[in-house]
Amino acid sequence: MPAGAALPDLTGLGEGFHAFWRERHLCTLTTVRPDGTPHVVPVGVTLDTEAAVARVITSRESHKARLVAAAGPSGVAVAVCQVDGRRWSTLEGRAVIRDSPEEVADAERRYALRYKPPRENPRRVVIEIRVTRVLGNV
């Protein structure tokens, strides 16, 4: 997304969209390896529709976190997707790693609201995704 470009307005996507992203569903996160092949893993995702930001908590040493971190501060293109029968939604965007105690605690709180309290992990980081595109049928 070009610098200064507006993020999509997720607040106007309707109650079906918002409800779907509040329901407990496992998702997938797709990143791209240096050789160009996709790396797809199951994750829990939280979505802040007001800020157009999705978050994934993970260990700093995980392959997904290392792929995102390698991109540096400008981030890397990723997608998160969830499916429930015929209902599905994909969020595309640019991901960066956030690791301040405040950002991790906020992401853990959001995760606990959608899923359950996460296990203790002092090596936890947040994959923060600035949503640039929404696909789906919810």
C-alpha positions in Angstrom: 0.0 0.0 0.0 1.5 3.3 -1.0 2.5 5.7 1.8 -0.4 7.9 2.8 -3.0 5.6 1.2 -6.1 5.2 3.2 -6.8 2.0 5.1 -10.1 0.3 4.2 -13.0 1.2 6.4 -13.8 -2.1 8.2 -16.5 -0.6 10.4 -19.0 -0.4 7.6 -18.8 -4.1 6.5 -21.9 -5.1 8.4 -22.8 -7.1 11.5 -22.3 -10.5 9.7 -18.6 -9.6 9.1 -18.1 -8.3 12.6 -19.8 -11.3 14.2 -17.7 -13.7 12.1 -14.5 -12.1 13.4 -15.7 -12.3 17.0 -16.7 -16.0 16.8 -14.1 -18.5 17.9 -12.5 -19.8 14.7 -9.0 -21.0 13.9 -7.5 -19.1 11.1 -4.6 -19.5 8.8 -1.7 -17.1 8.3 0.1 -17.2 5.0 3.6 -15.7 4.7 6.1 -16.2 1.9 9.4 -18.0 2.3 12.6 -16.5 0.7 12.3 -19.1 -2.1 8.8 -17.7 -2.9 6.8 -20.7 -1.6 3.9 -20.1 0.8 4.2 -20.9 4.5 0.7 -21.5 5.8 0.1 -22.2 9.5 -3.0 -22.3 11.8 -3.2 -19.4 14.2 -5.7 -17.4 16.3 -6.4 -14.0 15.0 -8.0 -10.9 16.6 -9.3 -8.1 14.6 -9.6 -4.4 15.6 -12.0 -3.1 13.0 -11.7 0.5 14.1 -7.9 0.5 13.5 -8.0 -2.0 10.6 -5.5 -4.1 12.4 -5.4 -7.9 12.8 -3.1 -9.5 15.4 -1.5 -12.9 15.9 0.4 -13.8 19.0 3.4 -16.2 18.7 6.8 -17.0 19.9 9.7 -14.9 18.7 11.4 -18.0 17.4 8.5 -19.3 15.3 9.1 -19.5 11.6 6.2 -17.1 10.9 7.6 -14.5 13.3 11.1 -14.8 11.8 9.7 -14.5 8.2 7.9 -11.3 9.2 10.8 -9.9 11.2 13.2 -10.4 8.3 11.2 -7.9 6.3 12.1 -5.1 8.6 10.1 -2.0 9.6 8.4 -1.7 6.2 6.7 -5.1 6.8 5.8 -7.9 4.5 2.6 -8.9 2.6 0.6 -11.6 4.4 -3.0 -13.0 4.5 -5.1 -14.4 7.3 -8.2 -16.4 6.5 -11.0 -18.1 8.4 -13.6 -20.5 7.1 -16.7 -21.9 8.6 -18.7 -24.0 6.1 -19.6 -21.7 3.2 -18.7 -18.6 5.2 -15.2 -17.3 4.8 -13.2 -14.1 5.2 -9.6 -13.2 4.2 -7.7 -10.2 5.4 -4.7 -9.1 3.4 -2.2 -6.6 4.6 1.4 -5.8 5.7 2.7 -7.4 8.8 5.4 -6.2 11.2 6.6 -7.6 14.6 5.6 -5.7 17.7 7.3 -6.7 21.0 6.9 -4.0 23.5 5.4 -5.3 26.8 2.4 -3.0 26.3 1.7 -4.2 22.7 2.1 -7.9 23.8 -0.2 -7.4 26.8 -2.8 -5.7 24.6 -2.7 -8.5 22.0 -2.9 -11.2 24.8 -6.0 -9.4 26.2 -7.7 -9.4 22.8 -6.8 -13.0 22.2 -8.3 -14.0 25.6 -11.6 -12.3 24.7 -11.9 -14.3 21.4 -10.3 -17.6 22.4 -9.1 -18.2 25.9 -6.3 -16.8 28.0 -3.0 -17.7 26.3 -0.4 -19.7 28.1 2.5 -17.9 29.7 5.3 -17.2 27.1 8.0 -14.7 28.0 9.3 -14.9 24.3 5.9 -13.8 22.9 5.7 -11.2 20.1 2.8 -9.9 18.1 2.5 -10.1 14.4 0.5 -6.9 13.6 -1.2 -6.8 10.3 -2.4 -3.5 8.8 -5.3 -4.7 6.8 -5.3 -3.4 3.2 -7.9 -5.6 1.6 -10.9 -7.7 2.7 -12.3 -10.7 0.8 -15.1 -13.1 1.6 -18.8 -13.6 1.8 -19.7 -12.7 5.3 
